[in-house]
Amino acid sequence: MIPTNIDLKRIDPSLNMRRFYRMCLQPDLFGGVDLVREWGRIGRGGQVLIERHSGEAAAITSMQSLEASKLKRGYETAAL
């Protein structure tokens, strides 16, 4: 089963770094799928970017690619 929501965090006290990165898939009104990305400092409002995709497969591929990139940069899966 492919997740439709991904929550990541990166905490490094030595660098005063407390970041989050969220991604979720949402259907749009025109039959496509939007990948909604939000990121920022934990405890504050983040920036939001919406990527429009023509289908679910393209959105899932983009989300998995971004997740792999963030995991390489030190992010971890956030516990809910």
GUMI-961879 format. One line per 3 residues: their letters; for each residue x, y, z of N, C-alpha, C. Coordinates in steps of 0.05 Angstrom, whole numbers. Example, Ala and Ser with C-alpha at 12.3 -4.5 7.8 and 13.67 -1.06 7.14 Angstrom:
REM GUMI-961879
AS) 264/-114/156/246/-90/156/264/-66/156  257/-45/142/273/-21/143/258/1/157
REM end
This chain:
REM GUMI-961879
MIP) 17/-24/0/0/0/0/18/25/0  11/44/-17/27/68/-19/15/90/-2  31/102/16/21/123/34/13/148/18
TNI) -8/161/27/-16/186/15/-7/210/31  3/205/55/14/226/73/42/217/83  61/235/81/88/230/92/96/253/109
DLK) 104/248/133/114/268/152/143/261/159  161/281/154/190/277/160/199/300/178  220/294/193/232/315/211/262/312/211
RID) 275/334/217/304/334/220/311/352/243  322/340/264/329/354/288/359/350/294  373/372/296/402/371/302/407/394/322
PSL) 408/389/348/412/410/368/438/425/364  459/412/355/485/425/352/484/447/330  465/445/311/462/465/290/437/483/295
NMR) 423/479/318/398/492/324/378/488/301  377/463/292/359/456/270/336/439/279  312/448/274/287/433/280/268/438/256
RFY) 270/421/236/254/424/212/234/402/207  213/408/193/194/388/185/189/390/155  180/368/143/173/367/115/149/348/112
RMC) 127/358/102/102/342/99/95/341/69  84/318/61/74/314/34/48/299/36  28/307/20/3/291/18/-8/293/-10
LQP) -22/273/-18/-35/272/-44/-65/279/-41  -75/296/-59/-103/304/-58/-113/305/-86  -137/295/-91/-149/297/-117/-157/326/-123
DLF) -155/334/-148/-164/361/-155/-191/359/-170  -202/381/-177/-228/382/-189/-229/373/-218  -206/370/-230/-204/364/-259/-195/336/-265
GGV) -195/318/-245/-188/290/-250/-158/284/-245  -143/304/-238/-115/300/-233/-110/296/-203  -85/296/-196/-77/293/-168/-56/314/-161
DLV) -60/327/-139/-41/348/-129/-23/336/-108  2/342/-109/21/336/-88/25/362/-72  15/362/-48/17/386/-30/42/382/-12
REW) 60/400/-14/85/399/2/85/423/21  93/417/46/96/439/66/121/434/81  137/455/86/162/452/101/168/477/116
GRI) 184/474/137/192/497/153/203/488/180  204/507/199/215/502/225/192/491/243  198/470/258/178/458/276/168/479/295
GRG) 142/481/298/130/500/316/121/526/303  127/528/277/119/552/262/105/544/237  91/563/225/78/558/200/98/554/178
GQV) 93/536/160/112/531/139/104/542/112  121/538/93/116/546/65/101/523/52  83/529/33/67/509/20/71/511/-10
LIE) 74/488/-23/76/487/-52/58/465/-62  42/471/-83/24/451/-94/34/444/-122  40/418/-127/48/408/-153/24/394/-165
RHS) 17/402/-189/-6/390/-203/5/367/-221  -8/344/-219/-1/321/-236/-26/311/-250  -22/300/-274/-44/291/-290/-56/265/-279
GEA) -41/249/-264/-51/224/-254/-38/217/-227  -49/197/-215/-39/188/-189/-11/176/-191  -6/162/-212/21/149/-215/43/170/-216
AAI) 39/192/-231/59/213/-233/63/226/-206  41/231/-191/43/244/-165/58/226/-145  52/200/-145/65/182/-127/95/180/-133
TSM) 102/179/-159/130/178/-166/145/203/-157  133/226/-160/145/251/-151/148/251/-120  127/242/-106/128/241/-77/150/222/-67
QSL) 152/199/-79/173/180/-71/201/190/-77  204/204/-99/230/216/-106/238/237/-85  219/254/-78/225/275/-58/231/263/-31
EAS) 216/242/-23/221/229/2/249/217/3  258/204/-18/285/192/-19/306/214/-17  301/237/-30/320/259/-29/322/270/0
KLK) 300/273/13/300/284/40/313/264/60  308/238/56/320/218/74/351/218/71  360/223/46/389/225/42/401/249/56
RGY) 385/271/59/395/295/71/392/295/102  384/272/113/383/270/142/356/272/155  335/274/140/308/274/151/301/245/159
ETA) 283/243/179/274/217/189/243/218/188  232/194/188/203/192/189/193/201/216  174/219/216/164/231/241/144/212/254
AL) 146/208/280/127/191/294/102/208/299  79/195/294/53/210/297/42/207/325
REM end
